[in-house]
Amino acid sequence: MNKYLYKLYCFMQGRNGIDDLYKFCFIIFIIISIIDLFINSFILNIIEILLLIIMFYRFLSKDLVNRKRENNFYLKYRKIIINRIGILNKRWKDRNSYIYRKCPKCKNILRLPLKKGNHMCKCPKCGNRFKVRCFRNEKIRVEVIKNK
């Protein structure tokens, strides 16, 4: 058994192997395969085969510079998407007490208290002053406690 592992080790030297883009393709492949079990579509079968070809090509590729560039491109955009989802999640949680606005100069997102009227705001990043208009006041949260 040890001899076969050594041969596999020698074969994989200098090859790309598993990276984050490979893992993402594998997850997409599993999801499409599960969907294809129920739908049984020819188009999904072709997509599965193409994903397998891409995955094996990336896994066995010796062009490490290009594979690293592809992986970094994927990681860059994954980070952007995760950050945007985090901001949307935070906005949803703070929707009753804060308002979010972008600075017109540096495009930094600012969290401001929810108070009705026109206000002057200063961006902490660039120092730009701009007007913010809010159309509603903070909602009051009321808790109802049942008496037994």
C-alpha positions in Angstrom: 0.0 0.0 0.0 2.8 2.4 0.9 4.3 1.9 -2.7 1.1 3.1 -4.3 0.8 6.2 -2.1 4.4 7.0 -3.0 3.6 6.7 -6.7 0.5 8.9 -6.2 2.6 11.4 -4.3 5.2 11.5 -7.2 2.4 11.9 -9.8 0.8 14.8 -7.9 4.1 16.8 -7.4 3.9 20.0 -9.4 0.2 19.8 -9.9 -2.5 22.2 -8.7 -4.6 19.9 -6.5 -7.5 21.0 -4.5 -8.1 24.8 -4.0 -11.1 27.0 -3.1 -12.4 27.2 -6.7 -12.2 23.4 -7.0 -14.3 23.1 -3.8 -16.9 25.6 -5.1 -17.1 23.7 -8.4 -17.5 20.4 -6.5 -20.4 21.9 -4.3 -22.1 23.2 -7.5 -21.7 19.8 -9.1 -23.3 18.0 -6.1 -26.2 20.5 -6.1 -26.8 20.1 -9.8 -26.6 16.3 -9.5 -29.2 16.2 -6.8 -31.5 18.5 -8.9 -30.9 16.3 -11.9 -32.0 13.2 -9.9 -35.5 14.7 -9.7 -35.7 16.6 -13.0 -33.6 14.3 -15.3 -32.7 16.9 -17.8 -30.3 16.6 -20.7 -29.0 20.1 -20.2 -28.1 19.4 -16.5 -26.3 16.3 -17.6 -24.1 18.4 -20.0 -23.5 20.9 -17.2 -22.4 18.1 -14.9 -20.0 16.7 -17.5 -18.5 20.1 -18.2 -18.1 20.8 -14.4 -16.3 17.4 -14.0 -14.0 18.2 -17.0 -13.2 21.6 -15.5 -12.6 20.2 -12.0 -10.2 17.4 -13.3 -8.4 19.9 -15.5 -7.8 22.3 -12.7 -6.9 19.4 -10.3 -4.3 17.8 -12.6 -3.0 21.0 -14.2 0.7 21.8 -14.0 0.2 25.5 -14.9 0.2 26.7 -11.3 0.5 30.4 -12.1 -2.8 30.5 -14.1 -4.6 28.2 -11.7 -3.5 30.5 -8.8 -4.7 33.6 -10.7 -8.1 31.9 -11.3 -8.4 31.0 -7.7 -7.5 34.5 -6.5 -10.1 36.0 -8.9 -12.7 33.7 -7.4 -11.6 34.5 -3.8 -11.8 38.3 -4.6 -15.3 38.1 -5.8 -16.4 35.7 -3.1 -15.2 38.2 -0.5 -17.2 41.0 -2.2 -20.4 38.9 -2.3 -20.0 37.8 1.4 -19.4 41.4 2.5 -22.5 42.6 0.6 -24.6 39.8 2.2 -23.2 40.8 5.6 -24.2 44.4 5.0 -27.7 43.5 3.9 -28.1 41.3 7.0 -27.0 44.1 9.3 -29.3 46.5 7.5 -32.2 44.2 8.0 -31.4 43.8 11.7 -31.0 47.6 12.2 -34.0 48.6 10.1 -36.0 49.9 13.0 -33.3 52.1 14.6 -30.7 53.1 12.0 -30.6 54.3 8.4 -27.7 53.5 6.0 -26.3 56.1 3.5 -23.3 56.2 1.2 -20.9 59.1 1.4 -21.1 60.9 -2.0 -17.3 61.4 -2.1 -15.7 58.2 -0.9 -18.7 55.8 -1.2 -18.2 54.6 2.4 -21.4 53.2 3.9 -22.4 55.1 7.1 -24.9 54.0 9.8 -26.9 56.9 11.1 -29.6 57.1 13.8 -33.2 57.0 12.5 -34.6 60.5 13.2 -37.1 62.3 11.0 -35.9 65.4 9.1 -32.9 66.9 7.3 -29.5 66.4 9.0 -25.9 67.3 8.2 -23.6 64.3 8.4 -19.8 64.1 8.4 -18.0 61.1 6.9 -15.4 59.7 9.4 -13.3 58.4 6.6 -12.9 61.4 4.3 -14.3 64.3 6.4 -16.9 65.2 3.7 -20.1 66.9 5.0 -23.4 66.2 3.3 -27.1 66.3 3.9 -29.1 63.3 4.9 -32.9 63.3 4.7 -34.9 60.8 6.8 -38.7 60.3 6.3 -39.5 58.3 9.4 -38.8 58.2 13.1 -37.5 55.3 15.1 -40.1 52.6 15.7 -40.8 51.9 19.3 -40.5 48.2 20.1 -43.2 47.0 22.5 -43.0 43.8 24.4 -46.2 42.2 25.5 -46.0 40.2 28.7 -48.8 37.8 29.4 -50.3 37.8 32.9 -51.3 34.4 34.2 
